[in-house]
Amino acid sequence: MVSLTKSDKETAEPPTIGESADRLVEIQLGLKRDLANLHQKLEVLCSEPELLTRIENAKRDAESRANNLEAEVNKLREELKAIKDLLGSNIEKK
């Protein structure tokens, strides 16, 4: 038979209604604080259109670079395939 210590019994019991209500109030206050912070950050973003423009430009630049890299990779794959084909035909001739 397993015996529970006093601390095990305390953790096994569900919280009281008062404790739950206190915890909910803490959570609510935290959410209100987070909401206020988000509103503040949105105001900063909206008040600086230059920042939004820079973000959009950086996004377009990143997409362009990604497309260029993808094209370069495809070109290198084609060149590698051509080299393998040449090496394969040279081996067959020998």
N, C-alpha and C positions, 0 to 999 in steps of 0.2 A: 504494500500500500504506500502511495506517495503522499508525503505530508507537505503542506504548503506553509511556508514561513509567513510571518506577518506582512512583510513587504510584498510577497507574491499575492496575498489576498487583497492587498490594497490596489495593486495594479490590475487584478482580475475583475474588480468591481467597476461597473459602468459609472460615468460621472453623474453627479446629481443634476437636477434641473437648473439649479442656481449656477453651478460650475459651467454647464453648457451655455447658459444665457450669457455669463461673463465672457466666455470664449467667443461667442457670436458677436458680442459688442466689440471685442478686440479685433476680430476679423473685419467687421464693418468699418471700424476706424482706419484700419490698414488699407482697405479698398478705397475709401474716400481720399486718403492721402495719395494713393497711387493715381487716382483719377485727376486730382488737382495737379500732380506732377505732369501727367500726360497733356492736360490742357495747356499748361505753361509751355511745354516743349512744342506743342502744335502752334501756339501763338508765335514763338520764336521762328519756327519754320515759315509760317505764312507771312511774317513781317519782313522776311529777307528773301525776296524773289530771286536775288542773285544766287543765293545758296541753292535754291531749287534748280536754277538753270545750270549751275556747275555740276550738280548731281546728274541731271539729264545728259549733259555733255560727256561726263565720265562714263555713264552707262553706254551711250552710243559708241564711244571710243573703245570700250572694253568689248562690245559686240563686234565691232569692226576688226579688232585684233584677233578675236577668236575665229572669225571667218577666214582671215588671212592665214592664221596658223593651220586651220583645217585644210585649206587649199594647199598649203606647203606640204603637209603630211601626205595628202593624196598624191601630190607630185612625186615625193620621195618614194612612196610605195610603188608607183608606176616605174620609176627608175630602178628600184631594187628588183622588181619583177623582170625588167628588161635585162638587167645584169645577170640574174639567175638563168634566164633563158639563153643568153649568150654563153655563159659558162657551161650550161647543160649541153648545148650544141657542140661546143669545143670538146667536151669529154667524149661525146658520141663519135666524133671524127677521128679521135685517136685510137 
